[in-house]
Amino acid sequence: MFNLRKSIVLIGLMAVLSGCVSLPFSDTSSRNYQRGWVSMEDEQFFVRGCRETEPRMIDQTPKQLERLFRQRGVTTPLYVEWIGEPRLPGQPIQITQLRYVASDPSSCQTHLNDVLMHAQGERPDWQMSITDSHIRIFLPQQRRTLVFPAGSVMRQGADWWWESDIEGRNRKHRLSLRIQPAACQDDQAWFGLSVLMTLDGREYIGCAKRGNLERLDLFTEYRLAETIETRDIRLKLGDDGSALLSEDYLNQQPALESRGSWQQLSSGRLLVTLDDPDPKLNQEALMFVLTEQGILLPGFHPRYGHNGLHLKPSGIPMPWAAGRLVVP
């Protein structure tokens, strides 16, 4: 757990209440959430995505990121989560808003699956996770876990605000939770989201970051290397879970197209289930392994040969998806 200090900064005044409904996932900035390793060389910043091998130039860098590099005096890359317009592989990256900065070398392996938002604080210690349906709070000193229904989320200006209550054994527990886009940091990490929580009348402050990061390892399209001149194979992954495999063997015949769905599995695997273009054949399941070079279908395959199939990213990063609730 992070050792939070009193350096948490809460900024901004409350604006007029603009709604109190269960919001659909429709926030454009949420879909443009990305992450990777940022380095600085000769005053120029570069970023390498968690599933990329080559760094890309950053053509727009927040001043806060420059200050973090200089304040910490780091010479090694920093792990960064940000909001910015998705770009195709090889194109410069734009970082418009910082959301999380850390130096932990295992950061790219941390996904926080099925968690929309994770928050934590100290004095006293507490941890919290927000899912699509529940807000789970862990109080280590009390050895207690409280689970509140997420219910409706309200918007006040740029802040997101939850109110919830549950009946305990001996009393009713009441929760008021506010997350706002304000700086929050400790010795190990910088956060772009701050938390103010009131639980049973007691105030807790802390920092927050997004979860559900596993999708960000994927791209919307993969294809064979352009150096292969005998065939053109492309796999498109829709953010709705749909998949389209196109196989053009450059023989003056129409490309074969197979439609289906995709699903991320544990241990960096991608399951793509496709309907064969020949209706007499059965549905086919392809199990890809995610690598830093793209996705690999290992072993022998009757259409692709003994070396399997290796596809490289050719689309934009997969959009982040929250579910029923929208979060900052």
C-alpha positions in Angstrom: 0.0 0.0 0.0 1.2 3.5 -0.8 2.4 5.6 2.2 0.3 8.6 1.6 1.3 12.0 3.1 -0.5 15.2 3.8 0.7 16.5 0.5 -2.6 15.6 -1.0 -4.0 18.6 -2.8 -7.7 19.1 -3.1 -8.7 21.9 -5.5 -11.8 23.3 -7.0 -15.1 24.5 -5.6 -18.4 22.7 -5.9 -20.4 23.5 -8.9 -24.1 23.3 -9.4 -25.5 19.8 -9.2 -26.1 18.6 -12.8 -27.6 15.2 -12.4 -28.4 12.2 -10.2 -28.8 9.2 -12.5 -27.1 6.0 -13.4 -25.0 7.2 -16.3 -24.2 5.1 -19.4 -20.6 4.7 -20.5 -20.4 7.7 -22.9 -17.5 9.9 -21.8 -15.2 10.3 -24.8 -12.1 11.0 -22.6 -12.6 7.7 -20.9 -12.3 5.9 -24.2 -9.0 7.6 -24.8 -7.3 6.4 -21.7 -3.8 5.0 -22.4 -0.6 3.9 -20.6 3.1 3.2 -21.1 6.7 4.1 -20.2 7.8 7.7 -20.7 11.4 8.7 -21.0 13.2 12.0 -21.6 16.3 12.4 -23.8 17.8 15.8 -24.8 14.6 17.6 -23.5 12.4 15.5 -25.8 9.9 13.1 -24.3 9.2 9.6 -25.7 6.7 6.9 -24.8 6.6 3.2 -25.2 3.3 1.5 -24.7 3.1 -1.6 -22.4 2.7 -3.8 -25.5 5.1 -1.9 -27.8 8.8 -2.3 -28.5 9.6 1.0 -30.1 9.3 4.4 -28.4 7.3 7.1 -30.0 7.8 10.9 -29.8 5.4 12.9 -27.6 4.3 16.0 -29.4 2.3 17.4 -26.5 3.5 17.0 -22.9 1.8 18.4 -19.8 4.0 20.7 -17.7 3.2 18.6 -14.6 5.0 15.6 -16.3 8.1 17.7 -17.0 8.1 18.9 -13.3 7.9 15.3 -12.1 10.9 14.2 -14.1 12.9 17.2 -12.9 11.8 17.0 -9.2 12.6 13.3 -8.9 15.8 13.5 -10.9 15.0 10.2 -12.6 17.1 9.0 -15.5 15.0 5.8 -16.1 11.5 5.8 -17.7 8.4 6.5 -15.6 5.2 4.5 -15.9 2.4 6.9 -17.0 -1.3 6.6 -17.4 -2.9 9.5 -19.4 -5.8 10.7 -21.5 -5.0 11.6 -25.1 -6.1 11.1 -28.7 -5.3 7.6 -29.8 -2.7 7.4 -32.6 -1.7 4.7 -35.0 1.6 2.8 -34.3 4.6 4.9 -35.2 2.7 8.2 -35.0 3.6 10.8 -32.3 1.7 10.6 -29.0 -0.3 13.4 -27.5 -0.8 13.5 -23.7 -3.5 16.0 -22.7 -4.2 14.9 -19.1 -2.1 13.0 -16.7 -3.8 10.4 -14.5 -1.0 8.4 -12.8 2.8 8.4 -12.7 5.0 5.8 -10.9 8.4 4.1 -11.2 7.4 0.6 -10.1 8.9 -1.7 -12.9 5.9 -4.1 -12.6 3.3 -1.4 -13.3 2.5 -2.7 -16.8 1.6 -6.1 -15.3 -1.0 -4.5 -12.9 -4.4 -4.5 -14.4 -7.0 -4.3 -11.6 -9.4 -6.4 -13.5 -13.2 -5.8 -12.8 -12.3 -2.6 -10.8 -13.5 0.7 -12.3 -11.5 2.7 -9.7 -9.1 1.9 -6.9 -8.4 4.4 -4.0 -6.4 4.4 -0.8 -5.2 6.6 2.0 -3.7 6.6 5.5 -4.1 8.0 9.0 -6.0 5.8 9.3 -5.2 3.3 6.5 -8.0 2.4 4.1 -8.5 1.0 0.7 -11.4 1.1 -1.6 -12.5 -0.4 -5.0 -15.4 0.7 -7.1 -17.0 -1.9 -9.4 -20.0 -1.6 -11.7 -22.3 -2.5 -8.9 -20.5 -2.1 -5.5 -18.1 0.1 -3.5 -15.9 -2.1 -1.3 -14.1 -0.4 1.6 -11.4 -2.2 3.6 -10.3 -0.8 7.0 -7.2 -2.7 8.1 -7.0 -1.3 11.7 -10.6 -2.3 12.3 -10.2 -5.6 10.4 -13.5 -4.7 8.6 -14.7 -4.7 5.1 -17.9 -2.8 4.2 -19.6 -3.3 0.8 -22.0 -0.6 -0.4 -24.2 -0.8 -3.5 -22.8 1.7 -6.1 -26.2 2.9 -6.9 -26.5 6.3 -8.7 -23.6 8.6 -9.3 -24.0 12.4 -9.2 -22.0 15.0 -11.1 -21.0 18.3 -9.5 -18.8 20.3 -11.9 -15.8 18.1 -12.7 -16.4 15.9 -9.6 -18.1 12.5 -9.3 -20.1 11.8 -6.1 -21.7 8.7 -4.7 -24.1 8.4 -1.7 -24.9 5.0 -0.3 -25.9 3.2 2.9 -26.3 -0.3 4.3 -27.7 -1.9 7.4 -25.1 -3.5 9.6 -25.6 -5.9 12.5 -25.9 -3.1 15.1 -26.1 0.1 13.1 -26.7 1.7 9.8 -23.5 2.6 7.8 -23.6 5.7 5.6 -21.1 6.6 2.8 -20.5 9.8 0.9 -17.7 9.6 -1.7 -16.3 12.3 -3.9 -13.6 11.8 -6.6 -12.2 14.9 -8.3 -9.5 15.6 -10.9 -7.0 17.1 -8.5 -3.4 16.3 -7.9 -2.5 13.8 -5.1 0.9 12.3 -4.5 3.2 10.3 -2.1 6.8 9.1 -2.1 6.1 6.5 -4.8 3.4 7.8 -7.1 1.6 10.8 -8.5 -2.1 10.6 -9.0 -4.4 12.8 -11.1 -7.5 12.0 -9.0 -8.1 12.8 -5.3 -10.7 11.3 -3.0 -12.7 12.7 -0.1 -14.7 10.0 1.7 -17.0 10.4 4.6 -17.9 7.1 6.3 -20.2 7.1 9.3 -19.4 10.8 9.9 -15.6 10.4 9.7 -13.6 11.9 6.9 -10.9 10.1 4.9 -8.7 11.5 2.2 -6.6 9.7 -0.4 -5.7 9.2 -4.0 -7.4 7.3 -6.8 -6.6 5.6 -10.1 -8.5 3.7 -12.7 -8.6 -0.1 -13.0 -9.8 -2.4 -15.8 -6.5 -1.8 -17.6 -6.2 -5.2 -19.3 -8.0 -4.0 -22.4 -5.3 -1.3 -22.9 -2.9 -4.1 -23.9 -4.8 -4.6 -27.1 -5.1 -2.7 -30.4 -8.1 -2.4 -32.7 -6.3 -4.0 -35.6 -3.4 -6.4 -36.3 -1.9 -7.5 -39.5 1.0 -9.5 -41.0 4.2 -7.7 -41.4 4.3 -5.7 -44.7 7.5 -7.5 -45.7 5.4 -10.6 -46.4 4.3 -10.3 -50.0 2.4 -13.6 -50.5 -0.6 -12.8 -48.4 -2.3 -10.1 -46.4 -4.0 -11.2 -43.2 -5.7 -8.7 -40.9 -7.6 -9.1 -37.6 -9.9 -6.3 -36.5 -11.1 -6.2 -32.9 -14.2 -4.1 -32.1 -14.5 -2.4 -28.7 -17.9 -4.2 -28.5 -16.2 -7.6 -28.5 -16.7 -8.3 -32.2 -13.9 -9.7 -34.4 -13.3 -9.8 -38.2 -10.5 -11.9 -39.8 -9.6 -11.0 -43.4 -7.3 -13.3 -45.4 -6.2 -12.1 -48.8 -3.8 -14.5 -50.6 -3.2 -12.0 -53.4 -4.3 -14.5 -56.1 -6.9 -12.3 -57.8 -9.6 -13.9 -55.6 -11.8 -12.1 -53.1 -10.5 -12.0 -49.6 -11.9 -14.6 -47.1 -13.7 -13.0 -44.2 -14.6 -14.7 -40.9 -16.7 -12.9 -38.3 -17.0 -13.6 -34.6 -16.0 -12.4 -31.2 -12.9 -11.9 -29.0 -12.3 -12.3 -25.3 -9.3 -11.6 -23.1 -8.2 -14.5 -20.9 -5.7 -14.6 -18.0 -1.9 -14.9 -18.5 -1.9 -12.6 -21.6 -4.0 -14.7 -23.9 -6.6 -13.6 -26.4 -9.4 -16.0 -27.6 -10.8 -15.2 -31.0 -13.8 -17.3 -32.0 -14.7 -17.1 -35.7 -17.3 -18.4 -38.1 -15.6 -20.1 -41.0 -16.4 -18.5 -44.3 -17.5 -22.0 -45.6 -20.9 -22.6 -43.9 -20.2 -26.4 -44.0 -17.3 -26.0 -41.6 -17.4 -25.6 -37.9 -16.7 -22.5 -35.9 -13.0 -22.0 -35.2 -11.3 -20.9 -32.0 -7.9 -19.2 -32.2 -5.9 -18.8 -29.0 -3.4 -16.0 -29.4 -0.6 -15.0 -27.0 0.1 -11.3 -26.4 3.7 -10.3 -27.0 5.5 -7.0 -27.1 5.6 -7.4 -30.9 1.8 -8.0 -31.2 -0.2 -11.3 -31.0 1.1 -14.8 -31.8 -0.9 -17.9 -32.7 1.8 -20.5 -31.9 2.3 -24.0 -33.3 1.1 -25.6 -36.5 -2.1 -24.5 -38.2 -3.4 -26.1 -41.4 -3.8 -22.7 -43.1 -0.8 -20.8 -41.6 1.8 -23.6 -41.5 4.3 -24.8 -38.8 5.2 -21.3 -37.6 1.7 -20.3 -36.7 0.6 -16.8 -37.2 2.2 -13.6 -36.0 0.3 -10.3 -36.4 1.6 -6.9 -35.5 -0.4 -3.9 -34.3 -1.8 -1.7 -37.1 -4.7 0.0 -35.4 -5.2 2.4 -32.5 -5.1 1.3 -28.8 -8.2 -0.4 -27.6 -10.6 2.0 -25.9 -11.0 1.7 -22.1 -14.5 0.6 -21.1 -16.1 1.2 -17.7 -19.4 -0.6 -17.9 -22.6 1.0 -16.6 -21.0 3.7 -14.6 -18.8 6.5 -16.0 -15.8 7.5 -13.9 -13.4 10.5 -14.2 
